[in-house]
Amino acid sequence: MEVEERLAALEDRVAALEGRKSVDPAKFWALTGLRERLPDSGGVLFTGAVSLPTGEYYEWQQEAMAEDQFDRDWSDLSGVLAALGHPVRLLLLKEILKGARSTAELQEHESLGTTGQLYHHLRQLVAAGWLRAAGRGQYAVPGSRVVPLLVVLAAIQEPA
């Protein structure tokens, strides 16, 4: 690698590091507010205000200190994440958030498989806390899980 290329690469790295220290407060208003509340070890915040197609409305905010997250055992979270790792389960959650709440309504969707498969996936989502039984053959995403679910989905998408 020639000196000019190495210098350009080094300048790019320095610029990237400097960029981490100063952010546009108008663009990163939530981050600016979070920094005011955080210890030096840092933390994360997720928040949202969501109107569902059903007319339900949820607001949620949760913060976690980075040190606490690094100190905890992450393996106990694997079941909650694994429940989201199947395309049928993601489709179920989407359909339920859009208003299909009964197993009869869900069975009408051709991509959700047989009745046995449907119940298997519903049980997995209930066990992981992403769904709750809302009555006989009725399911709902708990209000406290609506924004976190959308955050998880947004977090795994490519940033704009």
C-alpha positions as CSV (number, residue, x, y, z in Angstrom):
1,M,0.0,0.0,0.0
2,E,1.4,3.4,-1.0
3,V,1.9,6.2,1.5
4,E,-0.9,8.3,-0.1
5,E,-3.4,5.4,0.3
6,R,-2.3,4.8,3.9
7,L,-2.7,8.5,4.7
8,A,-6.1,8.6,3.1
9,A,-7.2,5.6,5.0
10,L,-5.9,7.0,8.3
11,E,-7.7,10.3,7.6
12,D,-10.9,8.5,7.0
13,R,-10.5,6.6,10.3
14,V,-9.8,9.8,12.2
15,A,-12.8,11.5,10.7
16,A,-15.0,8.6,11.6
17,L,-13.8,8.6,15.2
18,E,-14.3,12.4,15.4
19,G,-17.8,12.0,14.0
20,R,-18.8,9.7,16.9
21,K,-18.1,12.5,19.4
22,S,-20.3,15.1,17.8
23,V,-23.7,14.4,16.4
24,D,-26.3,16.7,14.9
25,P,-28.6,17.4,17.9
26,A,-31.5,17.9,15.6
27,K,-31.1,14.6,13.9
28,F,-30.1,12.7,17.1
29,W,-32.4,14.4,19.6
30,A,-33.1,11.1,21.5
31,L,-29.4,10.4,21.8
32,T,-28.7,13.9,23.0
33,G,-31.3,13.5,25.7
34,L,-30.0,10.0,26.6
35,R,-26.5,11.2,27.0
36,E,-27.6,13.7,29.6
37,R,-28.9,10.9,31.8
38,L,-26.2,8.3,31.2
39,P,-23.2,7.3,33.3
40,D,-19.8,7.1,31.5
41,S,-20.3,3.4,30.6
42,G,-23.3,4.3,28.4
43,G,-26.6,2.8,27.7
44,V,-29.4,2.2,25.2
45,L,-32.9,3.6,24.8
46,F,-35.8,2.6,22.7
47,T,-39.0,4.3,22.5
48,G,-42.0,4.5,20.3
49,A,-45.6,5.7,19.8
50,V,-47.6,3.4,17.5
51,S,-51.1,3.4,16.1
52,L,-52.1,0.0,15.0
53,P,-54.4,-0.7,12.1
54,T,-57.0,-1.9,14.7
55,G,-57.1,1.6,16.2
56,E,-55.1,0.6,19.3
57,Y,-52.4,3.0,20.4
58,Y,-49.3,2.3,22.4
59,E,-46.5,4.4,23.7
60,W,-43.4,2.8,25.2
61,Q,-40.0,3.7,26.4
62,Q,-37.3,1.6,27.9
63,E,-33.7,2.2,28.7
64,A,-30.9,-0.1,29.8
65,M,-27.5,0.7,31.1
66,A,-24.6,-0.8,29.1
67,E,-22.8,-2.1,32.2
68,D,-26.0,-3.9,33.3
69,Q,-26.4,-5.5,29.9
70,F,-22.8,-6.7,29.8
71,D,-23.0,-8.1,33.3
72,R,-26.2,-10.2,32.6
73,D,-26.4,-13.7,31.2
74,W,-27.6,-13.3,27.6
75,S,-28.3,-17.0,27.1
76,D,-31.5,-16.7,29.0
77,L,-32.8,-14.4,26.2
78,S,-32.3,-17.0,23.5
79,G,-35.8,-18.4,23.7
80,V,-37.4,-15.0,23.3
81,L,-35.3,-14.2,20.2
82,A,-35.7,-17.8,18.8
83,A,-39.4,-17.4,18.9
84,L,-39.0,-14.6,16.3
85,G,-36.7,-16.7,14.1
86,H,-39.4,-18.4,12.1
87,P,-41.2,-16.8,9.1
88,V,-44.6,-18.1,10.1
89,R,-44.3,-16.7,13.6
90,L,-43.4,-13.3,12.2
91,L,-46.3,-13.5,9.9
92,L,-48.6,-14.4,12.8
93,L,-47.4,-11.4,14.8
94,K,-48.0,-9.1,11.9
95,E,-51.5,-10.5,11.2
96,I,-52.4,-10.2,14.8
97,L,-51.2,-6.6,15.0
98,K,-53.2,-5.8,11.9
99,G,-56.4,-7.2,13.6
100,A,-56.7,-11.0,12.9
101,R,-57.1,-12.1,16.5
102,S,-58.9,-15.5,16.4
103,T,-57.5,-18.8,15.3
104,A,-60.3,-19.0,12.8
105,E,-59.2,-15.7,11.2
106,L,-55.6,-16.8,11.3
107,Q,-56.3,-20.1,9.7
108,E,-57.7,-18.3,6.6
109,H,-54.2,-17.1,5.8
110,E,-52.8,-19.7,3.4
111,S,-49.2,-19.2,4.5
112,L,-49.8,-20.2,8.1
113,G,-50.0,-23.9,7.5
114,T,-52.2,-26.6,9.1
115,T,-54.2,-26.1,12.2
116,G,-51.6,-28.1,14.1
117,Q,-48.8,-26.0,12.8
118,L,-50.7,-22.8,13.6
119,Y,-51.2,-23.9,17.2
120,H,-47.6,-24.9,17.5
121,H,-46.4,-21.5,16.4
122,L,-49.0,-19.7,18.6
123,R,-47.8,-21.7,21.7
124,Q,-44.1,-20.7,20.9
125,L,-45.0,-17.1,20.8
126,V,-47.1,-17.2,24.0
127,A,-44.3,-19.0,25.8
128,A,-41.8,-16.4,24.7
129,G,-44.1,-13.5,25.8
130,W,-44.7,-12.1,22.3
131,L,-48.4,-13.1,22.4
132,R,-51.0,-13.7,25.1
133,A,-54.2,-15.7,25.0
134,A,-56.9,-13.1,25.0
135,G,-59.8,-15.5,25.4
136,R,-60.8,-18.8,23.9
137,G,-59.1,-19.0,20.5
138,Q,-58.2,-15.3,20.7
139,Y,-54.7,-13.9,20.7
140,A,-53.1,-10.4,21.1
141,V,-49.7,-8.9,21.3
142,P,-49.3,-7.5,24.8
143,G,-49.2,-3.7,24.8
144,S,-45.8,-3.8,26.5
145,R,-44.4,-5.9,23.6
146,V,-45.7,-3.8,20.6
147,V,-43.0,-1.2,20.6
148,P,-40.2,-3.6,21.5
149,L,-41.2,-6.0,18.7
150,L,-41.1,-3.2,16.2
151,V,-37.8,-2.0,17.6
152,V,-36.3,-5.5,17.1
153,L,-37.6,-5.6,13.6
154,A,-36.3,-2.1,12.8
155,A,-32.9,-2.9,14.4
156,I,-32.3,-5.8,12.1
157,Q,-33.1,-3.9,8.9
158,E,-30.4,-2.2,7.0
159,P,-30.1,1.5,8.2
160,A,-31.4,4.1,5.7
